[in-house]
Amino acid sequence: MTKETIEKVVNSYFTNMTAMNAQGWLEIFAEDAVIYDPVDKPPMNAKSDGEKLFALFSKFYAKLELTPNNIFIAGNGAAVKWKMQVVAKNGKEAVAEGISVFEINENGTIQKLSSYWDEAAMLAQIKG
C-alpha cells in the first residue's frame, strides 16, 4: 500500500462528505467496513447504513463542510485531525473538531473508521 493510495482514499472520504455525495462515499468503503463515529456510539456498516446516514444529513443540514487539517500516514492507515462546520436547516451554525483513524485494506478501500469527537456538543449548537 502506497502513501499516495492512502492519502487519495482519505481525501476522497472528506471530499464526498462535504459534497454529501453518498454514492462516491460508499465506493471507498469495503463491503464489510465498520464505522465508529463517534467511537462511543454503536458501530455502523458503511454499505448497509451509508444511505440512511446521508439521508439524515440531507434532512438536517443545509451545508456540511469537513476539512482535513493534518493527515498522518503509517502502515496501511492514517490518523486525520479535522474540522467540521455545518449549517442546519434551521439556519444555526455549528463547529466541531476531531480525529479519525482510517484502516485501509489491500484493495485500497476503507476497512475500519474510528472517529473521536464530541457529537453532543456540536448538536447542542444547532438545537432549536
trRosetta pair geometry for C-beta under 8 A, 3 or more apart (Angstrom, degrees):
i j d omega theta_ij theta_ji phi_ij phi_ji
1 5 5.7 -119 -166 71 73 132
1 6 6.2 70 158 -50 112 101
1 75 7.9 47 65 156 127 48
1 76 4.8 89 37 -111 159 85
1 104 6.2 138 -152 99 149 120
1 106 7.1 -119 -61 -118 104 48
1 108 7.2 163 -126 -90 95 72
2 5 4.6 102 59 0 83 100
2 6 7.2 -152 95 -1 48 84
3 6 5.9 -57 -153 39 34 110
3 7 6.1 33 152 -19 67 110
3 73 5.2 120 -139 110 88 155
4 7 5.7 -56 -144 40 29 111
4 8 6.2 34 155 -24 64 107
5 8 5.7 -55 -149 33 28 113
5 9 6.6 25 155 -16 63 105
5 104 7.4 151 121 156 100 155
5 108 5.2 -91 -180 -126 121 110
6 9 5.9 -57 -150 36 31 108
6 10 6.2 27 155 -16 66 110
6 73 5.2 125 98 -133 141 125
6 76 7.1 -174 -88 -160 124 43
6 77 7.2 151 -143 -152 134 5
6 78 5.4 147 161 -39 118 118
6 102 7.5 148 -165 99 94 126
6 104 5.3 -146 -112 2 86 158
7 10 5.8 -56 -144 40 30 111
7 11 6.1 27 159 -16 66 109
7 71 6.3 104 -121 129 85 154
7 73 6.5 -62 -61 -61 85 143
7 78 7.4 126 -83 -84 52 153
8 11 6.0 -56 -143 40 26 107
8 12 6.2 31 154 -23 62 108
9 12 5.6 -55 -149 34 29 115
9 13 6.7 39 150 -26 62 99
9 28 5.5 149 -153 -163 84 117
9 102 7.3 167 109 165 111 148
9 104 5.8 121 66 -111 159 127
9 108 6.2 -169 -63 173 130 76
9 109 7.0 179 -134 -122 135 30
9 110 6.3 166 164 -52 124 85
10 13 5.7 -47 -157 24 34 116
10 14 7.0 23 151 -9 63 103
10 68 6.9 74 146 -88 105 161
10 71 5.9 124 116 -133 153 132
10 78 5.1 -44 -74 68 146 154
10 80 6.1 161 -170 -59 127 140
10 102 5.7 -155 -96 15 97 164
11 14 5.9 -57 -153 40 37 107
11 15 6.1 38 151 -20 70 109
11 68 7.0 -100 -103 21 63 144
11 71 7.9 -47 -60 -69 82 156
12 15 5.6 -54 -140 40 32 113
12 16 6.0 27 162 -15 66 110
12 24 7.1 -133 -180 161 98 102
12 28 5.1 160 106 -79 127 150
13 16 6.3 -65 -149 40 21 104
13 17 6.4 22 155 -19 61 109
13 25 7.0 73 -135 -134 54 80
13 28 6.0 -132 -71 96 75 152
13 102 7.4 -154 -14 -96 161 138
13 110 6.9 73 -80 -51 127 146
13 113 7.9 161 -141 -109 150 143
14 17 5.7 -53 -144 35 31 112
14 18 6.3 29 158 -17 65 107
14 66 5.2 -139 -147 107 80 100
14 67 6.9 86 -175 -119 131 22
14 68 5.0 -101 -65 -26 162 102
14 80 7.9 -133 -56 160 125 157
14 82 7.0 -161 -108 -122 122 135
15 18 6.0 -59 -151 37 27 108
15 19 6.3 13 156 -7 64 113
15 21 7.9 -14 124 34 75 128
15 24 7.6 -71 102 132 96 139
16 19 5.7 -60 -139 47 32 105
16 21 4.5 -97 -149 66 78 102
16 22 7.9 136 171 -72 109 11
16 24 4.1 -156 -113 101 121 108
16 25 3.9 173 133 -69 136 78
16 28 7.2 -174 8 7 151 129
17 20 7.3 19 -180 -77 33 42
17 25 6.5 93 -64 -101 60 127
17 64 6.7 -93 154 122 81 121
17 66 4.5 -13 104 34 129 141
18 64 6.4 -150 -127 104 42 77
18 65 5.4 37 -131 -130 102 48
18 66 5.3 -138 -65 36 83 77
18 67 7.7 61 -79 -64 132 62
19 24 7.2 20 74 49 131 142
20 54 6.2 129 -171 -152 80 98
20 57 5.7 -165 -127 117 109 133
20 58 6.3 119 -179 -75 139 85
20 61 7.7 -175 -85 87 134 118
20 64 6.2 104 -64 42 100 118
21 24 4.0 15 126 29 123 116
21 25 6.0 148 93 -21 70 90
22 25 5.6 -63 -147 40 28 114
22 26 6.1 29 159 -22 67 107
22 50 6.2 134 -161 146 94 99
22 51 5.9 72 -176 -109 144 56
22 53 7.9 151 -118 75 103 86
22 54 3.8 -96 -83 -5 113 172
23 26 5.9 -53 -145 34 28 110
23 27 6.6 34 155 -27 61 105
24 27 5.8 -52 -153 26 32 117
24 28 7.4 22 156 -16 61 103
25 28 6.6 -67 -165 30 32 103
25 29 7.5 21 148 -15 64 110
25 50 6.5 180 106 -163 110 125
25 54 7.2 160 45 -69 145 127
26 29 6.0 -68 -159 33 41 110
26 46 6.7 157 -128 150 64 97
26 47 6.5 91 -155 -113 102 59
26 50 4.9 135 -90 119 97 163
26 51 7.8 11 -70 -55 136 73
28 109 5.8 172 176 -139 43 78
28 110 5.7 49 133 -1 86 104
29 33 4.1 -106 -175 25 101 158
29 46 3.7 -106 174 117 163 156
29 47 6.4 -159 102 -54 122 76
29 50 7.3 -174 30 -70 152 141
29 109 5.8 87 -179 172 10 109
29 110 4.9 -42 -108 62 64 99
30 33 4.4 130 54 -53 78 93
30 46 7.6 97 56 46 54 133
30 105 5.4 56 -68 9 139 141
30 107 6.8 118 -99 56 97 127
30 109 4.5 141 -59 102 68 121
30 110 6.5 -135 -3 81 81 45
30 111 5.0 20 10 -100 141 61
31 47 5.7 0 -151 -32 47 155
32 45 7.1 -57 -152 -142 43 107
32 47 7.8 -35 -70 12 24 125
32 111 7.8 9 84 -150 79 74
33 45 6.9 118 76 -161 58 59
33 46 4.1 -3 83 12 116 126
33 47 6.9 116 38 -20 93 87
33 109 7.1 -106 -64 136 129 104
33 110 5.5 59 -134 105 142 81
33 111 5.6 -147 -110 -151 80 24
33 112 6.6 -164 -156 -71 73 36
33 113 7.2 34 173 -2 111 95
34 43 4.9 -8 -170 -176 104 132
34 44 7.3 143 -159 73 54 43
34 45 6.5 -38 -100 -100 58 55
34 46 7.5 -117 -70 -19 10 87
34 111 7.7 6 26 151 76 58
34 112 5.2 -2 62 -116 89 79
34 113 7.6 -167 98 32 51 64
35 43 6.5 141 69 -162 43 73
35 44 4.6 -24 62 62 101 95
35 45 7.6 156 16 -107 88 7
35 46 5.5 103 -27 -70 117 83
35 49 7.7 -132 43 73 120 127
35 112 7.7 174 -82 -158 39 47
35 113 4.7 -4 -119 63 77 105
35 114 8.0 178 -160 -76 45 38
35 115 7.9 9 -175 -1 87 104
36 39 4.6 41 144 -114 120 58
36 41 7.0 160 -162 63 63 76
36 43 5.3 -45 -79 -101 77 80
36 44 7.9 171 -76 19 31 74
36 112 7.9 13 4 -176 97 89
36 113 7.0 -169 34 98 62 58
36 114 4.5 5 61 -117 114 72
36 115 6.7 -174 98 26 66 65
37 41 6.9 -35 79 51 37 125
37 44 7.2 -46 34 21 96 119
37 100 7.7 5 -104 -115 103 109
37 113 6.6 -1 -52 116 111 106
37 114 7.7 -168 -66 -148 65 28
37 115 4.2 41 -116 33 80 124
38 41 5.8 101 60 0 61 101
38 98 7.4 -126 -106 -135 105 149
38 115 5.4 -95 -112 96 55 88
38 116 6.4 77 -153 -124 99 26
38 117 5.3 -136 -96 54 119 67
38 118 7.4 34 -68 -84 164 18
38 119 5.2 -148 -9 -21 119 111
39 114 5.3 38 -89 -167 105 95
39 115 6.7 -166 -38 69 77 45
39 116 5.8 -5 -3 -88 120 69
41 119 7.6 12 -37 18 128 153
44 49 4.1 -108 -170 73 108 156
44 50 7.9 130 146 -59 124 55
44 53 7.1 75 175 -61 164 126
45 48 4.4 32 86 35 120 102
45 49 5.4 123 60 1 63 101
46 49 6.9 -71 -118 55 11 86
46 50 5.2 35 176 -59 58 113
46 110 7.1 109 -57 89 164 112
46 113 7.7 82 -71 17 120 121
47 50 6.2 -22 -118 1 14 119
49 52 5.4 -61 -164 44 59 114
49 53 5.9 66 141 -31 82 103
50 53 5.5 -55 -149 31 33 115
50 54 6.5 23 159 -11 67 105
51 54 6.1 -60 -150 40 31 105
51 55 6.3 35 151 -22 66 107
52 55 5.5 -53 -146 35 32 114
52 56 6.4 35 153 -21 64 104
53 56 5.8 -57 -156 34 29 112
53 57 6.6 31 148 -19 64 103
54 57 5.3 -44 -145 33 40 116
54 58 6.3 40 155 -19 67 104
55 58 5.8 -55 -148 38 30 111
55 59 6.4 35 151 -25 63 107
56 59 5.6 -53 -148 31 31 115
56 60 6.5 -1 165 5 65 111
57 60 6.7 -83 -150 49 24 89
57 61 5.3 -36 -175 32 69 120
57 64 6.1 -42 -166 -27 117 153
58 61 7.2 -59 -95 54 16 79
59 89 7.6 -72 149 -22 42 143
60 88 5.9 -44 166 -141 79 87
60 89 6.0 -125 -164 -1 31 106
60 126 7.9 95 169 126 109 142
61 64 4.8 41 148 -52 154 100
61 86 5.1 -76 -127 -161 120 112
61 87 6.8 103 -162 71 76 51
61 88 6.0 -66 -105 -110 54 45
61 89 6.9 -113 -86 -36 6 77
62 87 4.8 -53 63 102 102 100
62 88 6.7 58 4 130 89 15
62 89 5.3 132 -47 -91 91 52
62 91 7.8 24 4 -84 145 41
63 85 7.8 -14 118 114 104 85
63 86 6.5 166 91 -154 64 48
63 87 4.1 34 43 34 102 107
64 84 7.1 -19 -168 -165 82 100
64 85 7.9 159 -156 86 38 50
64 86 5.1 -3 -107 -108 68 90
65 84 6.9 155 84 -155 55 51
65 85 4.6 -7 59 59 107 92
65 86 7.3 -170 24 -76 67 45
66 82 6.1 14 -178 171 83 134
66 83 7.7 172 -151 87 45 43
66 84 4.9 -9 -104 -104 75 87
67 82 6.2 161 83 -159 45 82
67 83 5.2 -13 60 60 98 88
67 84 7.6 176 20 -82 68 39
67 85 7.9 15 1 6 108 97
68 71 5.7 26 164 -58 134 98
68 80 5.0 -54 -135 -170 109 123
68 81 7.5 104 -163 74 64 47
68 82 5.0 -48 -103 -97 48 95
69 80 7.8 132 43 177 61 76
69 81 4.8 -53 63 100 107 93
69 82 6.0 172 3 -105 84 32
69 83 6.0 68 -43 -10 117 97
70 80 6.9 172 86 -150 54 52
70 81 4.5 25 45 38 98 108
71 78 5.6 -10 -171 -174 91 128
71 79 7.8 156 -156 80 45 44
71 80 5.0 -9 -105 -105 70 91
72 78 6.3 149 76 -160 48 70
72 79 4.7 -12 60 59 107 90
72 80 7.3 -168 22 -76 70 43
73 77 7.4 175 -147 98 59 40
73 78 4.7 -28 -97 -99 68 94
74 77 6.4 -16 69 69 68 82
74 78 7.5 138 21 -96 60 44
74 79 7.9 5 18 2 103 95
76 103 6.6 46 110 -163 94 66
76 104 5.0 -132 170 66 84 83
76 105 7.3 58 166 -101 137 16
76 106 7.8 -45 -131 -70 146 53
77 101 6.6 18 172 179 126 81
77 102 5.6 173 -156 91 76 62
77 103 4.8 -29 -97 -103 114 52
77 104 6.1 177 -90 10 49 80
78 101 7.5 -178 92 -150 44 47
78 102 4.8 4 54 51 85 109
78 104 7.5 40 0 -20 92 114
79 99 6.1 5 -179 -179 96 108
79 100 7.3 171 -153 87 51 42
79 101 5.0 -16 -103 -102 78 76
79 102 7.7 -168 -77 19 31 72
80 99 6.7 162 81 -154 44 59
80 100 5.1 -12 57 58 98 88
80 101 7.9 -180 18 -80 70 32
80 102 7.0 33 -5 -9 111 109
81 97 7.4 8 -178 -179 85 101
81 98 7.7 -171 -148 102 53 32
81 99 5.3 -28 -96 -98 61 83
82 97 6.9 177 92 -151 48 60
82 98 6.0 -14 60 65 88 72
82 99 7.3 149 16 -99 77 31
82 100 6.4 7 5 4 126 105
83 95 7.0 -13 -174 -167 96 95
83 96 7.5 162 -158 87 52 45
83 97 5.1 -23 -104 -102 69 83
84 95 7.0 157 86 -156 57 47
84 96 4.7 -7 58 60 105 91
84 97 7.4 -176 19 -82 73 33
84 98 7.4 4 -2 16 111 103
84 117 7.8 57 15 -171 125 165
84 122 7.2 6 87 -127 119 150
85 93 7.0 -5 -173 -171 89 102
85 94 7.4 170 -151 88 48 48
85 95 5.3 -12 -102 -103 75 78
86 93 6.9 166 87 -152 51 56
86 94 5.1 -5 57 57 96 92
86 95 8.0 -176 21 -78 67 35
86 122 7.4 76 25 176 125 116
86 126 6.8 -44 97 -59 114 148
87 91 7.1 -20 -177 -148 95 29
87 92 7.5 167 -154 86 55 33
87 93 5.3 -25 -101 -98 70 79
88 91 6.8 -33 76 33 79 22
88 92 4.9 4 38 59 118 81
88 93 7.5 -153 7 -79 79 28
88 94 7.1 53 -32 -3 103 107
88 126 4.0 129 -33 -168 140 128
90 126 6.8 136 52 179 113 86
90 128 6.5 173 140 92 158 70
92 125 6.8 176 151 137 117 70
92 126 4.3 159 96 -133 118 64
92 127 7.8 -57 76 38 165 28
92 128 6.6 93 -38 57 150 104
93 125 7.3 -51 104 144 45 116
93 126 7.2 -135 94 -90 4 94
94 122 4.8 104 156 -168 133 75
94 123 7.5 22 -127 -76 170 19
94 125 3.6 131 -111 87 99 129
94 126 4.6 -74 -33 -39 125 102
95 122 7.4 -130 84 -120 22 93
95 125 7.3 -100 25 148 55 176
96 117 5.5 79 161 176 118 129
96 118 6.7 -152 -142 64 110 72
96 119 7.5 24 -131 -101 161 40
96 121 7.0 133 -108 86 101 97
96 122 4.0 -33 -59 -80 127 127
97 117 6.7 -167 99 -125 35 110
98 115 5.7 48 139 179 140 92
98 116 5.5 175 -166 86 97 54
98 117 2.8 -57 -85 -70 133 113
98 118 7.7 -172 -82 9 105 55
99 115 7.3 170 90 -151 41 56
99 116 4.9 -4 59 54 87 106
99 117 7.4 162 23 -57 49 84
100 113 6.2 -7 -174 -170 110 93
100 114 6.9 160 -156 84 60 44
100 115 4.3 -20 -101 -100 88 82
100 116 7.4 -172 -79 19 40 67
101 113 7.3 159 79 -154 52 45
101 114 4.7 -7 53 60 101 96
101 115 7.7 -167 19 -76 64 39
101 116 7.9 44 -10 -10 97 102
102 110 5.8 -76 -155 -125 101 103
102 112 7.6 152 -159 85 38 58
102 113 5.7 -5 -106 -106 66 79
103 110 7.2 96 70 -161 53 63
103 111 4.8 -63 104 64 98 101
103 112 4.1 19 39 50 120 95
103 113 7.6 -140 24 -64 73 43
104 108 6.4 -2 178 -142 114 34
104 109 7.0 158 -152 78 74 20
104 110 6.2 -50 -101 -98 64 46
104 111 6.6 134 -142 2 12 93
105 108 7.4 -64 76 2 66 18
105 109 5.8 -12 43 61 103 73
105 110 7.8 72 1 153 86 6
105 111 4.2 104 -46 -56 100 119
110 113 5.7 13 174 -51 130 106
117 122 7.6 21 145 -22 114 129
118 121 4.0 27 126 16 120 118
118 122 6.7 144 100 -16 72 84
119 122 5.8 -60 -153 38 36 109
119 123 6.2 31 154 -17 71 108
120 123 5.8 -56 -144 40 31 109
120 124 6.3 39 154 -27 64 104
121 124 5.7 -49 -149 28 30 116
121 125 7.1 37 150 -26 59 99
122 125 5.8 -50 -162 22 37 115
122 126 7.3 6 153 2 65 105
123 126 6.3 -72 -153 47 38 94
123 127 6.3 61 149 -55 71 94
124 127 5.6 -30 -143 -4 35 122
